Amino acid sequence: MGITLKDLRFLLVRVLQCELEEGRRHTQYFLRVNGRIVASTFYSRSWKSSTQIDDSNMNLVAKEMKCSSIGLWKRLLVGQVSKERYFQDFRDHGHISDYNTQRPEISLSQGPSMRT
């Protein structure tokens, strides 16, 4: 069984705590670190929770979210790696200067909650 839109939304909202913005045609998510948007992604509002996300779209989302490898992104989606590993990768590739879950001013901003 593949990755569904429900899985992606769970990762973006619950795990990474991205901010949600509903547009007319797309739903967009913004990832903030240290008060600044460092990554964003979107998908069509016509997609349903059970929509399977194919590899080409998964690659696109991983690139938009600045993940260095599709393998890391997929492992993050299925819960095999933690968000701390993702942020370590983010830092290692120069997208952020620091990330520490113990210091609130460096952690992710609290976006609006969304029911899945």
C-alpha positions as CSV (number, residue, x, y, z in Angstrom):
1,M,0.0,0.0,0.0
2,G,1.3,3.4,-1.0
3,I,1.4,6.8,0.7
4,T,-1.9,8.6,0.8
5,L,-2.8,12.3,1.1
6,K,-4.0,11.5,4.6
7,D,-0.4,10.4,5.5
8,L,1.1,13.5,4.0
9,R,-1.3,15.8,5.8
10,F,-0.5,14.0,9.1
11,L,3.2,14.6,8.6
12,L,2.8,18.2,7.6
13,V,0.3,19.2,10.3
14,R,0.9,17.0,13.3
15,V,4.6,16.1,13.0
16,L,6.2,19.1,11.3
17,Q,3.5,21.6,12.5
18,C,3.2,23.4,9.2
19,E,0.9,26.3,8.8
20,L,-2.1,25.6,6.6
21,E,-3.5,28.0,4.0
22,E,-6.6,27.1,2.0
23,G,-6.7,28.5,-1.5
24,R,-9.4,28.3,-4.2
25,R,-7.7,25.5,-6.0
26,H,-4.8,24.3,-3.8
27,T,-4.1,23.7,-0.1
28,Q,-0.7,25.0,0.8
29,Y,1.5,24.3,3.9
30,F,4.3,26.5,5.2
31,L,7.1,25.4,7.4
32,R,8.5,28.1,9.7
33,V,11.7,27.9,11.6
34,N,12.9,30.8,13.7
35,G,9.9,32.8,12.5
36,R,10.7,32.5,8.8
37,I,9.2,30.4,6.1
38,V,11.9,27.9,5.0
39,A,9.8,25.5,2.9
40,S,6.3,25.1,1.5
41,T,4.3,22.7,-0.5
42,F,0.8,22.4,-1.9
43,Y,-1.6,20.0,-3.5
44,S,-4.9,20.2,-5.4
45,R,-8.1,20.6,-3.4
46,S,-9.6,18.0,-5.6
47,W,-7.5,15.3,-3.9
48,K,-9.3,13.2,-1.3
49,S,-7.7,11.7,1.8
50,S,-7.4,8.3,0.2
51,T,-5.7,9.7,-2.9
52,Q,-2.5,7.7,-3.5
53,I,0.6,9.9,-4.1
54,D,2.7,8.6,-6.9
55,D,6.5,8.8,-6.9
56,S,6.7,11.8,-9.2
57,N,4.5,13.9,-6.9
58,M,6.3,12.5,-3.8
59,N,9.6,13.6,-5.3
60,L,8.2,17.1,-6.0
61,V,6.9,17.4,-2.4
62,A,10.2,16.3,-1.0
63,K,12.0,18.9,-3.1
64,E,9.6,21.6,-2.1
65,M,10.1,20.7,1.6
66,K,13.9,20.8,0.9
67,C,14.5,17.2,1.9
68,S,17.9,16.0,0.6
69,S,16.6,12.6,-0.5
70,I,13.3,11.0,-1.4
71,G,14.3,8.0,0.8
72,L,14.6,10.2,3.9
73,W,11.2,11.9,3.1
74,K,9.5,8.5,2.7
75,R,11.0,7.2,5.9
76,L,9.7,10.4,7.6
77,L,6.3,9.8,6.2
78,V,6.0,6.3,7.5
79,G,7.5,7.2,10.9
80,Q,10.8,5.4,10.5
81,V,12.8,8.6,11.2
82,S,12.0,11.5,13.5
83,K,11.4,15.1,12.7
84,E,14.7,15.8,14.5
85,R,16.5,13.8,11.8
86,Y,14.7,15.8,9.1
87,F,15.8,19.1,10.7
88,Q,19.3,17.8,11.1
89,D,19.3,17.2,7.4
90,F,17.8,20.7,6.9
91,R,20.7,22.2,8.9
92,D,23.4,20.1,7.3
93,H,22.3,21.4,3.8
94,G,22.3,25.1,4.9
95,H,18.6,25.7,4.9
96,I,18.6,26.7,8.6
97,S,21.4,27.6,11.0
98,D,20.2,25.8,14.1
99,Y,17.3,23.7,15.3
100,N,16.8,22.6,18.9
101,T,13.6,21.1,20.2
102,Q,14.5,22.2,23.8
103,R,14.6,25.9,22.9
104,P,11.1,27.3,21.9
105,E,12.5,30.3,20.0
106,I,14.2,27.9,17.6
107,S,11.5,25.3,17.4
108,L,8.7,25.3,14.8
109,S,6.0,27.9,15.2
110,Q,2.7,26.5,16.3
111,G,0.4,26.4,13.2
112,P,-3.3,26.0,13.3
113,S,-4.5,22.5,14.1
114,M,-6.3,20.5,11.4
115,R,-8.4,17.4,11.9
116,T,-7.5,14.5,9.5
